[in-house]
Structure formats: C-alpha cells, structure tokens
C-alpha cells in the first residue's frame, strides 16, 4: 500500500506519538509511507524510520483575523491537494480535526479515500462555530472516522452522519526517548515517595485539584508531588498560578514542576502513585503509560476513557469527576496503605496485554484495507 499520513506537527503529544508508531510499523512491513505536516520538520521530536518520507507543507501559523484565516485554510488545502495529486496515495490518514477537515477538502474529486482520527472527546471540544460546521459538513465524506472510545464513535455517527468506529491507543515498553532528558534524581530527593501527574498545564487538566488534594491529604515529608508538563499557548500563566497555589497551601517545598521531558518512562518508574484529574479526555495515554510502568493510579472518572482503562479497586482507583474532597480522601488513604499501592501497581501492568501495540496495528491495518477504493 501507498499511504499518506497527515497531522499538524510532530511535536510532543499522544496523537503524534501514535501516528509515528503507525508510520514506522507500516513502513517496516513493506508499505510506502509518507508523513506530512503543516509545521516545519525542524520542530519534530519523534523519530521516523529511514524509509518513511517526511514532508512539510510549511503552512502552519496563527491567523490574524477572519480574512487571514480563510487565506491560511485555502493555502493549506491547496498545498495538500498538490501533494495528493502528484503522489496519488492509496489512502490518507489524517489525525485530529483541522487535519481531517483539510484532508477531506483537499481530496475532493481525487478518488483518494481519507480516514480521519479524532483524538478528543467530541462533546467537550471547544471548536469555533465555523469549524464545527465544517467538521459536520466534511466528515460524512470520510471513508472511516476513528474515535478513541465507542461513546465518542456513537457521537460522531449521530452528529456527523459518518461511518465511525473506536480504536483505543496501544502501549508498549520501553517507551521512546528523545531530548530533553532530565534525570529524576536531579529533581527529587532520593528518599522521597513520588506522586506524579503528567500533562500540559492547561485548565482542562485541573492540576490545581491535584495540588489541593496533595496538600489536603496531610502526608508526611517523605511524599513529594511531581508535575511534568509545559505550558501551551492556551495555558499561559498556569505554571505561575499553580506554583503560587502550592506556596499558599504550604507544600511548595515538596511540589516540583518539570517542563517537557523526553525520558518520561524514567519518571513513571520513579513514581509510586499517578494522579489524573482532567475535566474530560479523548483517551488519556498518560494513564496507560503510568499503569504499564507499575504506578498505582488515582483518577477522576471524567468524560472520556478512564473507565475504559481502570477497573475500580482492581487495577486503579476511580473518583467521581470534579469531587475535590473525594480525590483528597482517596489519595490520603492510598498513601497510607503500602500493600494496596503494591497490589494496584502490579495488576495495573496488565494493561500492556489489553492495550498492546500489536492489537492497535492490526485494527488500523484492517481499517485502511477496508477503506481503499472508498471515497465517501
């Protein structure tokens, strides 16, 4: 097969990591694979196999006003269409909304099928009305819409009238390593027991709930909280706000903020407990990653997929979403129960069997094979 994969960038992120793993898998099995982005190749943090063709459309950038936005979209569609017509792939796989809409418009009347993968919870996606309208208008043309959960697939079937299905992410160890790498021992005292959370510093991740729970649990000085994640454009000022909160709650000396790291597995391995407090998610890769590395997890049962990953009291603990007091109470009890921590962490590792990369690859390959020759 000749496949063209399309996403905004190959900067850090769960969607980017999954797409790179698919590209490398298909290339290693003899398929011709091209991976195109809007962002420049110099921004890449993930490594592609030498046999994968890497292309940048050089069409990223924020729009200054509505007219400029129209121009930017036309430019992106035109450049991708030029690539499609010269390359003539058997199928396009586009990850996330902007890429999906762009690919579907660029492929009009080319006869090239497009598979779109949505990585977020659709009911909570904060899309401008115009983009939501374009999503509903174009997605019905998709050869297949791949969502993260069956709940999300049902939403797309009902709202966008498209052929939607669910494919959960996979996990395999060891995890990839890229720069920057930071040794946990340079940040955390050797004797510390670590509660870890990982994610961008944006409001949806509700890291403030985790800091409040850590402070409210009144744990002894051996327990430290580590927050790994950088601010994004939508999270400007969050780090300073969270640091101020930790200071006000008198836990600043045991609350460590670490920007983006490329050796995240080392941080999971250093942690004892992993906490997750998002308001909503598409499919939280960090939960899979933490569990695969033997962390005992405490997670809000938010809209999304935590309940699809965690069997409460068996391989982790679910807390009713946004119940700050319950999160504090659950964390406090778990930290004082070493036997339960060990049991949950041991059982959690079984996610590597349930959500294996090989199962992910098999399901995606079947989707591509079924989609070839279909133009929606």
C-alpha positions in Angstrom: 0.0 0.0 0.0 1.0 3.6 -0.5 -0.1 5.7 2.5 0.0 9.4 3.3 -0.3 10.3 6.9 -1.2 13.9 7.8 -1.1 15.8 11.1 -0.4 19.4 12.2 3.1 18.7 13.7 5.3 16.1 15.2 5.9 18.0 18.4 5.2 16.2 21.7 1.7 14.7 22.2 -0.1 11.4 22.3 -1.7 11.7 18.9 1.7 12.5 17.3 3.3 9.5 19.1 0.6 7.1 17.8 0.8 8.4 14.2 4.6 8.0 14.2 4.3 4.4 15.6 1.8 3.6 12.8 4.1 5.1 10.1 7.1 3.1 11.4 5.0 -0.1 11.6 3.6 0.2 8.1 7.0 1.1 6.6 8.7 -1.8 8.3 6.1 -4.1 6.7 6.9 -3.0 3.2 4.4 -0.3 2.6 5.3 3.1 1.1 4.6 5.7 3.8 4.8 9.5 3.6 4.1 11.6 6.7 3.1 15.3 6.0 2.7 18.1 8.5 1.8 21.8 8.4 4.7 22.5 10.8 8.4 22.5 9.8 10.4 19.3 10.0 12.8 21.1 12.4 10.1 21.0 15.1 10.0 17.2 15.1 10.7 15.4 18.4 9.7 11.9 17.3 11.9 9.7 15.2 10.7 8.1 11.9 12.2 5.1 10.2 14.6 6.0 7.5 12.2 4.6 4.9 9.4 7.0 5.8 9.2 10.0 3.5 8.9 13.2 5.6 7.2 16.3 4.0 6.3 19.7 5.4 3.7 21.8 3.7 5.1 24.9 5.5 1.6 26.1 6.1 1.3 26.4 9.9 0.7 29.7 11.7 -1.9 31.6 13.6 -4.4 33.8 11.7 -4.5 37.5 12.5 -8.2 38.0 11.5 -11.1 36.1 9.9 -9.9 37.0 6.4 -6.4 35.8 7.1 -7.9 32.6 8.5 -9.7 32.0 5.2 -6.5 32.6 3.3 -4.5 30.2 5.5 -7.1 27.5 5.1 -7.1 27.9 1.3 -3.3 27.7 1.3 -3.2 24.5 3.4 -5.9 22.8 1.3 -4.1 23.8 -2.0 -0.7 22.6 -0.8 -2.1 19.3 0.4 -4.1 18.8 -2.7 -0.9 19.3 -4.8 0.8 16.6 -2.8 -2.1 14.2 -3.2 -2.4 14.7 -6.9 1.3 14.2 -7.5 1.8 11.4 -5.0 -1.6 9.5 -5.6 -1.6 7.5 -2.3 -4.0 4.6 -1.9 -5.3 6.2 1.3 -4.8 9.3 3.5 -4.9 9.0 7.3 -5.5 12.4 9.0 -5.2 12.9 12.8 -7.3 15.5 14.6 -9.9 18.0 13.4 -8.0 20.6 11.5 -6.0 17.9 9.6 -9.2 15.9 9.0 -11.2 18.7 7.5 -8.2 19.9 5.4 -7.6 16.4 4.0 -11.2 15.8 3.2 -11.5 19.2 1.3 -8.1 18.6 -0.4 -9.1 15.2 -1.6 -12.4 16.3 -3.3 -12.8 14.6 -6.7 -9.4 12.9 -6.5 -10.8 9.4 -5.7 -8.4 9.1 -2.8 -10.1 7.8 0.4 -9.5 9.7 3.7 -9.6 8.1 7.1 -9.9 10.7 9.9 -8.9 10.0 13.5 -10.4 12.2 16.3 -8.3 12.2 19.4 -10.5 14.3 21.8 -13.9 13.9 23.5 -16.2 15.5 20.8 -18.8 16.8 23.2 -16.3 18.9 25.0 -14.1 20.1 22.0 -14.1 23.9 22.1 -14.4 24.4 18.4 -15.4 27.8 16.8 -18.9 27.5 15.3 -17.4 27.7 11.8 -15.0 24.8 12.4 -17.8 22.7 14.0 -19.9 23.4 10.9 -17.1 22.3 8.6 -16.5 19.2 10.7 -20.1 18.1 10.3 -20.1 19.0 6.6 -17.0 17.2 5.6 -16.8 14.2 8.0 -19.7 12.4 6.2 -17.2 12.1 3.3 -14.7 10.2 5.3 -14.1 6.6 4.3 -13.9 5.9 8.1 -13.9 8.0 11.2 -11.8 6.5 14.0 -12.6 7.7 17.6 -10.9 6.7 20.8 -14.0 5.1 22.5 -17.3 3.7 21.4 -19.1 6.5 23.2 -17.2 9.0 21.1 -17.8 7.0 17.9 -21.5 7.0 18.6 -21.4 10.8 18.9 -19.8 11.2 15.5 -22.2 8.8 13.9 -25.1 10.7 15.2 -23.8 14.3 14.7 -21.7 14.0 11.6 -23.5 11.1 9.9 -20.3 9.3 9.2 -19.0 5.7 9.4 -17.4 5.8 12.8 -15.7 3.1 14.9 -13.5 3.0 18.0 -9.8 2.1 18.2 -8.1 2.6 21.6 -4.5 3.6 21.8 -1.8 0.9 22.5 1.1 0.8 24.8 4.5 -0.9 24.5 7.6 -0.8 26.6 10.3 0.6 26.5 8.9 4.0 25.6 10.8 6.1 23.1 13.4 8.6 24.5 14.2 12.0 23.0 15.6 15.3 24.1 15.4 16.9 26.5 16.1 14.2 29.0 16.1 15.0 32.8 17.2 12.5 35.4 14.5 12.4 38.2 17.3 12.1 40.8 18.4 15.6 40.0 14.9 17.0 41.0 13.6 14.7 43.7 15.3 13.7 47.0 16.5 10.1 47.0 14.3 9.2 50.0 11.1 10.8 48.5 8.0 8.8 47.6 6.6 10.3 44.5 3.0 11.2 43.4 3.2 12.0 39.7 0.9 13.7 37.2 1.8 14.4 33.5 0.1 16.7 31.1 0.0 20.2 29.6 -0.6 23.0 32.1 -4.0 24.0 30.8 -7.2 24.4 32.7 -8.8 21.2 31.5 -6.1 19.1 33.2 -7.2 20.6 36.6 -3.7 20.3 38.1 -4.9 22.6 40.9 -7.2 19.8 42.1 -4.2 17.6 42.4 -2.2 20.2 44.3 -5.1 20.8 46.7 -5.6 17.0 47.2 -1.9 16.6 47.9 -2.0 19.4 50.5 -5.3 18.3 52.0 -4.1 14.7 52.4 -1.6 15.9 55.1 1.1 13.4 54.1 4.4 13.2 55.9 7.5 14.9 54.5 8.6 11.8 52.5 5.8 12.3 50.0 6.5 14.7 47.1 4.3 15.7 44.2 5.9 16.0 40.7 4.1 17.8 37.9 5.5 17.1 34.5 4.2 19.3 31.7 4.9 22.6 29.9 2.5 25.4 29.3 0.9 25.6 25.9 -0.4 28.7 24.1 -3.8 28.2 25.9 -2.1 27.7 29.3 -0.1 30.9 29.6 0.4 31.8 33.2 -0.8 28.4 34.5 2.6 27.4 35.9 3.0 30.6 37.9 -0.6 30.3 39.2 0.0 26.7 40.3 3.3 27.5 41.9 1.5 30.3 43.9 -1.2 27.8 44.9 1.4 25.3 46.2 3.0 28.1 48.2 -0.3 29.3 49.7 -1.1 25.7 50.7 2.4 25.4 52.2 3.5 22.4 50.1 5.9 24.3 47.7 9.0 22.6 49.0 7.5 19.2 48.1 5.9 20.2 44.9 8.1 20.0 41.8 7.4 21.4 38.4 9.2 19.9 35.5 8.8 21.1 31.9 8.5 18.7 28.9 10.9 15.7 29.1 11.8 13.2 26.5 12.6 10.4 29.0 9.1 10.2 30.5 9.4 6.5 31.3 12.1 7.2 33.8 9.6 9.5 35.6 6.9 6.8 35.7 9.4 4.3 37.1 10.4 6.8 39.8 6.8 7.4 40.8 4.7 5.4 43.4 1.3 6.8 42.6 0.0 8.5 39.5 -2.9 11.0 39.7 -5.2 12.3 36.9 -7.8 15.0 37.4 -8.9 16.1 33.9 -12.3 17.6 33.3 -12.6 15.5 30.1 -10.4 13.5 27.8 -10.4 11.7 24.5 -8.2 8.8 25.6 -5.6 9.5 28.3 -2.4 8.0 27.1 -0.7 9.0 30.3 -3.0 6.6 32.3 -1.9 3.7 30.1 1.7 4.7 30.4 1.7 5.1 34.2 -0.1 1.8 34.6 2.2 -0.1 32.3 5.1 1.1 34.4 3.5 -0.2 37.6 2.1 3.0 39.2 -0.9 2.8 41.4 -3.3 5.2 39.7 -6.0 7.5 41.2 -8.1 9.2 38.5 -11.3 11.2 38.1 -13.9 9.2 36.3 -14.2 12.1 33.8 -15.9 12.2 30.5 -13.7 10.2 28.2 -12.0 6.9 28.7 -10.7 6.5 32.3 -13.5 4.0 33.0 -12.4 2.1 29.8 -8.9 1.6 31.2 -9.4 1.4 35.0 -11.4 -1.3 36.7 -12.1 0.4 40.0 -10.4 -1.1 43.1 -8.8 -3.8 40.8 -6.1 -2.1 38.8 -6.6 1.5 40.0 -9.0 3.9 41.8 -11.7 5.9 40.2 -13.1 9.1 41.9 -16.3 10.8 40.8 -15.3 13.6 38.4 -14.6 17.0 40.0 -15.1 15.8 43.5 -12.1 17.5 45.1 -12.9 16.2 48.6 -13.2 12.7 47.4 -9.9 12.9 45.5 -8.2 14.2 48.7 -9.7 11.4 50.8 -8.8 8.7 48.3 -5.2 9.9 47.9 -4.7 10.1 51.6 -6.0 6.6 52.3 -3.9 5.1 49.4 -0.7 6.8 50.5 -1.1 5.2 54.0 -1.7 1.7 52.6 1.6 0.3 51.1 0.1 -3.1 50.5 -2.7 -1.6 48.4 -0.2 0.5 46.4 1.8 -2.6 45.6 -1.3 -4.7 44.6 -2.8 -2.0 42.4 0.6 -1.3 40.7 1.2 -5.0 40.0 -2.3 -5.5 38.4 -2.0 -2.2 36.5 0.8 -3.6 34.4 -1.6 -5.9 32.7 -2.8 -3.0 30.5 0.2 -3.9 28.3 -1.8 -7.0 27.3 -5.2 -5.4 27.0 -3.9 -2.4 25.1 -1.0 -3.8 23.2 0.6 -2.0 20.2 0.1 -5.1 18.1 -3.7 -5.0 18.6 -3.6 -1.3 17.7 -1.7 -2.0 14.5 -3.9 -4.9 13.5 -7.1 -2.8 13.8 -5.7 0.1 12.0 -4.4 -2.0 9.1 -7.9 -3.5 8.7 -9.4 0.0 8.6 -7.0 1.0 5.8 -7.6 -2.2 3.8 -11.4 -1.7 4.1 -11.2 2.0 3.1 -9.2 1.6 -0.1 -11.3 2.3 -3.1 -13.9 4.2 -0.9 -14.2 8.0 -1.4 -17.1 8.5 1.0 
